[in-house]
Amino acid sequence: MATHMSRCRSWSRVQRFGIAAYREYSSVGRYSNISLSSPLPGIPKPVFASVDGHEKYETKITTLENGLKVASQNKFGQFCTVGILVNSGSRYEAKYPSGIAHFVEKLAFSSTAQYGSKDEILLTLEKHGGICDCQSSRDTTMYAVSAEVKGLDTVVSLLSDAVLQPRLLDDEIEMTKMVVRFELEDLNMRPDPEPLITEMIHAAAYRGNTVGLPRFCPTDNVDKIDRDMLHSYLSNYYCPERMVLAGVGIEHEQLVECARKYLLDVRPVWGASGVSNVDLSVAQYTGGIVKMEKDMSDVSLGPTPIPELTHIMIGLESCSFLEEDFIPFAVLNMMMGGGGSFSAGGPGKGMFTRLYLNVLNRHHWMYNATSYHHSYDDSGLLCIHASSDPRQVREMVEIITREFIQMAGTAGEMELERAKTQLKSMLMMNLESRPVIFEDVGRQVLSTGKRKLPHELCDLISNVTASDIKRVTTKMLRSKPSVAALGDLTELPSYEHIQAALSSKDGRLPRMYRLFR
């Protein structure tokens, strides 16, 4: 049967191209000895489409009369991603009960002046093959819609309504309170403690200010938040000069036209904003420790339960994403890499990063060692998260502190090049996705008023040298450590000992002598 099918395919080629052409290009013809990586002789040279300069790739930005910025990036396709990014989030809640940004996120795309319920919004988007989402972080709230390009007018109208005309009905607020309570319970019960320990490391690093304020609504504040408080917060932070309408996959002129139509002279539901009372506090890095004693023995029960683990995260102050040192810190973070001891796989998983080579490959009892870099417009935090059996916490902490100290050594040429190549690869692969391009355009324009293109960032990454890594690490090691600890903390060294280890030459903890164990 297979032989018959092969003959049929061969005959169809003969019929289509003729006997001479078939013989000339078949595997048994005169080109059988030519390597697949070499062009065939006698074949016309291909002519590729060219673009003059970077016209098709540059981000176009227009500022409307009311201060709203409109930014777009052309990307060919049938669908577009459009959204509004607002310079608001948990870091601006110093004058309010913490948790308002969390409530705003959960209330997004509920009933508005134009739409009676969330279902109506979803049905409207469905006609254009669209979906919607809202995410809030410590410094940004993002409303986004992906839909067909033909529905752009409807999408911008809907976004304007969702952001500036939410009804915030009593029933919706009560439902949101239930959702927030469930999320808080889930946060404390889930096997993966990363969101919780990330919250704790920020609270330790920036104690009681800006990005150290709780991102998730504290349980005690759930019943304190009402419509008046939400309106007060929105009237201060949801003003045009603190917003960007960003779009990917649409013509800039169309987006500007829709912005003028639906976002230029719109009166928000909370009334005309007078003198805004915006919190302009700058992040103050304090360092410190936040501990949470918790029984982790029954976090994941079942046929293959996760063993009881203690999680430690140690961080030091890096820099803001507006500083030149941001790129060297990003390369350093990629050089440290790491991951879980069970996620080791094929190429591209960072098997040659330091936390794999020096930690996970040598200390089989460690379950996780991962480097993270959190950066904001006025500060940053580079940290390492590790987990192990509670009885080996002291040894694990010493391994992390030694890795921090070794960062200040001279980076090898091969590992530096590998880290830079991996960072550029990750950047370019992520920017293949339309929603990621949208977020990149929106966040950059919101924070700096312009956008650095991928090839510019790649050039900056390529220019990072071993001396840059050593310089930023030496500066980072001068800051006080921030420590977050979760689980059984019986063997956790004191904060003073961790600080002493990070101030020493070898990163070792001070020795402890006990008469009784």
N, C-alpha and C positions, 0 to 999 in steps of 0.2 A: 504493500500500500504506500509506504514511504517513498519507495523507488519510483512508483507511478506518479506521485505528486511532484517529485523532483523533476521528472521528465516533462511534466506539464508546464512547470514554471520555466524551465529552460526553453521549451518551444514557444511560450508566450513572449519571451525576450527576443527570440529570433524573429518572430512575426513583427514585433514592435520596432526593433532597431536594424534589422537586416543581418544577413549571415556575416558580412565583413565586420560590422561593428561588434557583433556578439563575440566573434573570435578575438577581435583586437583587445577587448576589455575583460574577457573572461579570465579566470584564475590560471588557465593553462596557456594563455596567450604570451606575447613577447614581453609583457610587463610583470611576469610572475616573480622576477628576482628583485624588483624595486621595493625598497622599504616603505612601509605605510606612513612613515613620517616625512617622506620626500614627495614633492609634487610630481605628477605624471608628465613626461615630456610631450610637448605638442598641444597641451590643453591651454585655452585662452586664460589670461590672467584675470582673476575676478575683480570686479569694480564694486567697492563697498560704498554704501550711503555715507555721506559726511555731513557734519553739523558745523556751521560757522561759529567758532568760539564756543562759549558755554551758554548760548542763548536759550537752548531748550532745557538746560539743567539748572540755571540760576533761579533762586527764590525771589519772587517779585513781592515787594512790600509797599502798601499804600496806607497813609494815615488819614482817616476821615476828620471832618471838622470838629467832631465831639471828642477826639482823642483816641478812638478805637483804631487799632491796627488791623489791616487785612493782609494776610500773607498766603501765597500760593506756590505750589510746585507742580509743574506739568508732568504728567505720567500717563502714557497712552493706555487706554483700556475703556471698557464699557462702564466700569464702576468708579466711584470717587469716595473719598473719606473727607468729611467736613466737620468742623467742631469749633467750640468756643473754649478757650483756656482763660482762666481767671487767676489773678495773682492773690490767691487766698488759700488758707489751709490751717492746720492745727497750730502752726507757729505764731499765728496772729490772734490767738485766743487768750492772751494775757489779761484782757479786760472783761472776758466772758468766762462762763463755766466751760471747762474743757469738754469737747465732744460735739460742738456745734457743726464743725466741718464734717464729722462722721454722719450726723443727722442729715445735713444738706445732700451728701452723696446718696443716702438711702431714699431721700424724698425726690430725687431727680426724675424727670419724665413722668411725674404723676399728673393729676388734673391741672389744667391751666385755664386762662381766660378763653382760649379758643377750643380746647379739647376737654371734654367732660370727665375723662378717666384715662388711666394708663393704657387700657385696652384700645381706646380710640386712637391714641398715638401709635400703638403698634400696628393697628389695622391700616392706618394711613401710610406708614412706612412699608408695610407689606406690599402695597400696590406698586412700589418702586423697588421691590426686592431688598428692602433696607432693614438694618438692625441699629439699635442705639445702646449707649453705655455711658456711665458717669463714674469717674474715679477721682478720689481726692488723696493727695499726699500731704507732706508737711508744709509745702510751700505753693502748691498748685492744685486747682480743681479743674477737671477736664470733662467737658460734655462732648461726645463724639457720635456721629452717624455715618454709617457706610451704606450707600445706596447707588442706584443707577444715575448716571450723569444727567439724564433727561429730567430727573426729579429734583434738581438743584434748588429751584425756587421754593418748592414745598419744604425741602430739608432746612433751608436757612430760616424760613418762616417758623417752622416747628422749633428750631433751636432758640430763636429769639423769644418765643413764647415760653419754652421750658426754663430759660435762664432768667428772664425778666418779669414773667407773668405767672408764676406758680401760685395756685390757690392756697396751698398749705392748710387743707381742711382738718378739722379735729380728728376725724376718723383716720386720715392718712398719718397724722402725727402719732396717734395711738398705735397704729399698725407698725410704724417705724420703731417705736419704743420696744415692741415685741421682737422685731428683727434684730435690733441692737443688743438686746439682752441675750438672744440666742447666739449671736456672733461672739459675745464675751464669754459665754459658757463654752462654746466650741473652741475658742482660743486657748482656754486653759485645759481642755481635754484632748486636743489633737496630738497624735504621736510626733509630728514634726513641730518642734518648739521654735523654729526660726523667727516667725513674726513676733512672738512674745519676747525672745531674748534680744531681738533687734530693738524693740521698744525699750527694754531695760538698759541697753548700752547707751541709747540716746539720753535716757533720763540720768544716767551716771555721768555722761560726758558734758551735758549742758543742763546742770541741775536747776530746775525751776525757771528756765528761760527759753524762749524761741523754739528751736528744733528739739529741745528737751521736754517740751510740753507733750502730754499724752496724745497720740494719734487716734487711739480708740477711745470712745466715750467711757469714762470711769462709771462703775455701777451706781455710785452715789449721785451722779449728775443726770441719770436717765430721766428721772421724774421732774427735774428742775427746768428742762428745756421746753419752751412753748412757742407759739406763733410770734408773739411780740419780741421775744429774744432773737428769734430767727430773722425777723424783719429788721431789727436793729443792726445785726451783724451784716446782713445783705446790703443794707443801705450804705454802710461804710466801705465795704470791699467790692461790691458788684457795680462799679462805675466804669464807664467806657475806657478811661485812660489806663485801667488795670486789666483790660481784656485784649485778647487777640482772636480774630476769626481766621482760622487756618484751613486750607483746603489742599488736597492732593488729587490730581487727576482731572482738574477742571481749568478752563481758561481764566486768567486773572481778571480780565475785564468783566466777565459774567459774575464772578464772586463779588467784585466791588459794587456792581450794579445791585445785586441782591442785598448786600450789606447796607447800601444807602436806602433801599426800600424798606427793610425790616429792622434795622438797628440804629438808624441815625436820629430820628426824632421820636423815640419810643419812651413813654413815661412808665417806669417800673411800678409794680403793684404796691410797693412800699412807699411810693410818693417820690417827688423830686428830691434828689440828694442835696443837702445843704453843705455845710462845712463838715467834711468827713473826718472822723476820729480814728485815723489809721495808726496802728502800732508800728513804729519805725525802729523798734529795738534791733540792735546788732547782736548776733549770736556770741555769747560769752562762754568760751570753753573753760570748764571748771575741773574736769576729771573727778574721779571718785569711784565708789563701788555701790552696786545695787544687788542685793542677795534675795533669793526667794527659796526658802526651804520647802521642798515639795516631794511627796512620795511618787516616784516615777515607775514603781514596780508593776503597776497594773494599767499602764497607759495603752498598751496594745495587747489584748488577750486573744487567744485563738490557737490554732494548731501549731503555728510558728510565731510565738510572741516575740516582740522586740525586748531584748534584755534591759534591765534597769540601767539607765545612764545618767551621768551628771554632765551638764552642759556649761561650758565656760566660754566667755567671749572677752578678749582683751583688745582695747583700741587705743590709738594715739591720734593727736590732732594732725591733720594733713593740711589741705588748703581749699579755697573755694574754686568753683569751676571757672571763675573769671580770671584767675591768676595764671601766669605762664607755667608755673610748676604743676598745674593740673595734669598735663600730658605725661611728664615723668612719673607722677604718682599712679596714673592709669597703667603705665608700662610695668611699674613695680608690682602693682596688684596682680597683673597678668603673670608676671614672673613667679609670684608666690603661688597662685592658682589653688590647687588642692581640690577636695571633694570628699565623698563618702568612700569608705573602704570597700564597699560592694558595688560602686558605680564604675570601677576601673574597666575600661573597654578598649576599643580600637583607636585609630588615629583621631586626633582632634579633641581628645578628652583631657588633655593637659598632663599626660603621663610623665613628662619630663619637667614639670614645675617643681619648685623646691619643696612644697608641702607634701607632694607625692614621694619624691626621691628621699628627702631627709626625715620625713615623719611617718607617713603611712606605710612605706616599704620597709622601714626599720623597726617600727613599733606596732606589731600586729594587733595589740590589745586596744589601740585607738580606733574608734569607729568613724570618726570624722575629723577633718582639719581643712577648713576653707577660709580663704581670704576674701574680704569685702571692702569696697570703697564707697562710702556715702559722701556726696559732695553737694554743697548748697552755695548760694551766691555770696555768703560771707564767712563760711567755715567749711571744714570737712573732717572726716573720720575714717582712718584706715584700721581695720580690725581683723582679728583671726578668731574664728569660732571652732572649738574642738569639743569632742565628747568622748567619754570613756566610762569604764566601771567606777563606781564611787570610791573604791579602795585605792585607785591609782590617780586620783585627782592631783595630788601634789606633784607627782612625776610629770603629769600632762602639762601642768602650768609651767614647770621649768622648761619643758621642751618648747613651748610657745615663746617664752621670754628669750630663750637662746636663738630662736629663729628671728625674732625682732632685732637682736644685737647683730646677728650675722648679715642682716640686710645692709648694714653700713660698710661691709667689706666690698672689695672691687668685684663687680659682676663679670662673669666670664663672657667672652665675645660671642660664643655660640648660644648661650642661654639668653643673652640680651637680644640677639637677632631673632631667636625663636619666639621670644615674648612679643617683640614688636610685630613680627609677621602674624602671630596669632591674634594680636589686638586688631591689626588692620583687616585681617580676614573676618573676624567677628563683626567689626563695624560694617564692612561692605555686605556681608551676608544678612545682617539684621536690616540694612537699608534696602533690601530687595522687597521687603514687605510694605505695602501701602500704609497700613495703620502706624507702623513704626516711623515711616517718613513723616507722616502727619504729626506725630508726637514730637519728633525731633525739630521740625519746622516751628511748631507752636511754642515749645519750651525755649528754644534759642531766641526767637523774636520777642517773646514775653520778657525774658531776662536781660537781653542785650540790645534789642531793637534791630538786629541783623542776624544772618545765619552764615556760619562757616560751612562750606561745601565739603563733601567727603574727601575729595582729592587734596584740599587744604589741610584737613585733619591728618590724612595719611602722610603728607609732607612733614608735618610737625612731629608725628610719631617716628618717622625715619630719622629725624635729626636728634633724637634723644641719645645721649652718650652715657657711658658707665660713670663718668664724673657727675653727670646730672642726677643719676640714681643715688650715688653716694652723698651728694649735697643735700637732696631733699630728705633722705633717711636720717642724716645727722641732725638736721633741723627738727625732724619729727620726734626723735628720741629725747629731745630736751623737754618735751611736754609731759605733764603728769599723766599717768595711765588711767584709763577708764576700764572698769571691770564689771561684767554682768555674770552672775552665777545662779544656776537653776538646778534643783534636784537635792540629793543627799550631799550636804556640804561639810561633813565631819572632817574630811582631810584637806579642806581648802586652806591654803596659806593665807596669812593676814595681808591686808592691803599694803602695809608698810614693807613686808617682805617682797611682794611683787614689785613695788616701786624700787626697792633696793636692787633687785635682780636686773631691772631695766636700766639702772644707772651703773651697773658693773661692766667689766670688760668682757666677761664670758656669758652673762645672762643667767648665771646659776643663783638659785635661792640661797639665802643664809642657812647654814646648817642648824638643825635643831637636835638637842640632846634630851632624851627622856629617861627618867628612872624607871617608869612603868609604861607599858604600852596598852 
